[in-house]
Amino acid sequence: MKIVIVGAGQAAASLAARLRAKGHDGPVTLIGAEPVAPYQRPPLSKAYLLGQMGLDRLVLRSPEWWVDQGITLRLDETAQAIDPAARMVRTDRAQVAYDVLVMTTGAHARRLPAAMGGDLPGVQVIRNLADVNALVPQMQPGRRLIVIGGGYIGLEAAAVARKLDLTVTLIEAAPRILGRVAAAETADMIRELHLAHGVEIMEGTGISHITGTDRATGVVLNDGRELPADLIVTGIGVLPETGLAQTAGLVLDNGIATDDLGRTSDPAIWAAGDCASFPWQGGRLRLESVGNAIDMAEAVADNILGADRPYQPKPWFWSDQFDAKLQIAGLGAGHDRIVTRAGDGQHGGSVWYYRQGRLIAVDALNDARAYMIGKRLIEAGRSPEADAIAATTDLKALLA
């Protein structure tokens, strides 16, 4: 059975490793548009951007591992079309035949429109190695950085820039930072952290356009104010990479739609990771996280080999900002009650999300104990009374 994987990120690497671990000895081929072997993305906006991690530590597997496992890497090669009838992937170099195809194409960064100046030199996104390699030499002490977008990527970039001694202004169009992904109580902790480190945060502030002709020189706000800048980073979210799937006729629904095994509308094509949506609690869910990329890829590998194991996500996320770590377990969407607990340090604490009396998520800033206990409770389907979370002096007792 010839298995071809389109996309060469975390999900692809996890899937290929799982296939070999489970005994598949047929051909496995990864097709990746980037010139480097699969690597970790989360450190790009943190340790790698800071210069604390090199490419040798960023890659997920050594060159020797791929050779030893007999896995073919077709790097710096772009998949251009899929012919489901012929079971063939056409790249910019060759025709690659498959018996089973897996889409692990990930997601791409949203960009501001060209009409707003989004394509000017000096306007950067942070999604892949090339993005960050272009950004590193521009992150010079004393320069003025404007970050557009108050999600995790924007906040991480702001934190790194301040550690490198840039002057940083973060602009968020929504009423508050982290508006789509976290409770106001979590946003309050993160805002306080950034303000304490000298980041200027402008919430409820829209962008009219980016100024400059040959290079970005600043932004004009919707109220007419102009802010000068030497560099602009946009962190306004990502979109699933579905172009190939769409032209191949696969069903799309907030990404490439799969069943609970990870199979798409074509029985010979599967999908995993950021690009894929799957059935979840009567609807569909798409997760953008390392945990989901690994877990779903491994489930898909098992199911390709006949396991018939429905994928059950256990969502977890993290974000490093300054010297603080935010750890998240579960999904807080649709919560109707929040319980907060103070942490031990100046910047820390935990936020517990409840829906109809059920614990559904925990955000923990510099509070690893709260994160681990919350994660274990959620995964076990256990929900202590919200008042007990607030009152107890020993969270571990809630596991008894």
KALIN-V649395 format. One record per backbone hydrogen bond with DSSP energy under -0.5 kcal/mol. NH is the residue of the N-H (numbers start at 1). CO is the residue of the C=O. Records with the same first field share a line. If there is no record, write none. Layout:
# KALIN-V649395
NH = CO  CO
This chain:
# KALIN-V649395
3 = 1  27
4 = 2  100
5 = 29
6 = 4  102
7 = 5  31
13 = 9
14 = 10
15 = 11
16 = 12
17 = 13
18 = 14
19 = 15
20 = 16
21 = 17
22 = 18
23 = 20
24 = 19
28 = 70
29 = 3
30 = 72
31 = 5
32 = 30  74
40 = 58
44 = 41
45 = 41  42
46 = 43
48 = 43
49 = 43  44
50 = 46
51 = 47  48
52 = 47
53 = 47
57 = 54
58 = 54
59 = 55
60 = 38
61 = 38
66 = 62
67 = 63
68 = 64
69 = 65
70 = 67
71 = 66
72 = 28  70
74 = 30  72
75 = 73
76 = 34
77 = 32
79 = 77
80 = 90
81 = 90
83 = 88
84 = 82
87 = 83
88 = 83
89 = 96
90 = 81  88
91 = 89  94
92 = 78
96 = 89
97 = 95
98 = 87
99 = 2
100 = 2
101 = 268
102 = 4
103 = 270
104 = 6  102
108 = 239
110 = 237
116 = 113
117 = 114
118 = 113
120 = 117
123 = 120
124 = 122  232
127 = 125
132 = 128
133 = 129
134 = 130
135 = 131
136 = 132
137 = 133
138 = 135
139 = 135  136
140 = 138
142 = 165
143 = 140
145 = 143  167
146 = 231
147 = 145  169
148 = 146  233
149 = 147  171
151 = 235
155 = 151
156 = 152
157 = 153
158 = 154
159 = 155
160 = 156
161 = 157
162 = 158
163 = 159
164 = 160
165 = 162
166 = 161
167 = 143
168 = 166
169 = 145
170 = 200
171 = 147
172 = 202
178 = 150
179 = 176
181 = 178
182 = 178
187 = 183
188 = 184
189 = 185
190 = 186
191 = 187
192 = 188
193 = 189
194 = 190
195 = 191
196 = 192
197 = 193  194
198 = 195
199 = 194
200 = 168
201 = 199
202 = 170
203 = 201
204 = 172  174
205 = 172
208 = 220
209 = 220
210 = 116
211 = 218
216 = 121
217 = 211
218 = 211
219 = 227
220 = 209
221 = 219  225
222 = 206
224 = 221
227 = 219
229 = 217
230 = 144
231 = 144
232 = 122
233 = 146
234 = 124
235 = 148  233
239 = 108
241 = 106
242 = 240
246 = 242
247 = 243
248 = 244
249 = 246
250 = 245
253 = 255
256 = 275
257 = 251  255
258 = 277
259 = 263
262 = 259
264 = 266  269
267 = 265
269 = 266
270 = 101
271 = 262
272 = 103
275 = 272
276 = 273
277 = 256
278 = 285
280 = 283
283 = 280
285 = 278
289 = 287
293 = 289
294 = 290
295 = 291
296 = 292
297 = 293
298 = 294
299 = 295
300 = 296
301 = 297
302 = 298
303 = 299
304 = 300
305 = 301
306 = 303
307 = 302
310 = 308
311 = 260
313 = 311
317 = 328
319 = 326
321 = 319  324
324 = 321
326 = 319
327 = 325  364
328 = 317
329 = 362
330 = 315
331 = 360
335 = 332
336 = 354
337 = 354
339 = 352
341 = 350
343 = 348
348 = 346
349 = 365
350 = 341
351 = 363
352 = 339
353 = 361
354 = 337
355 = 358
358 = 355
360 = 353
361 = 353
362 = 329
363 = 351
364 = 327
365 = 349
366 = 325  364
371 = 367
372 = 368
373 = 369
374 = 370
375 = 371
376 = 372
377 = 373
378 = 374
379 = 375
380 = 376
381 = 378
382 = 377
388 = 385
389 = 385
390 = 386
391 = 387
392 = 388
397 = 394
398 = 395
399 = 396
400 = 397
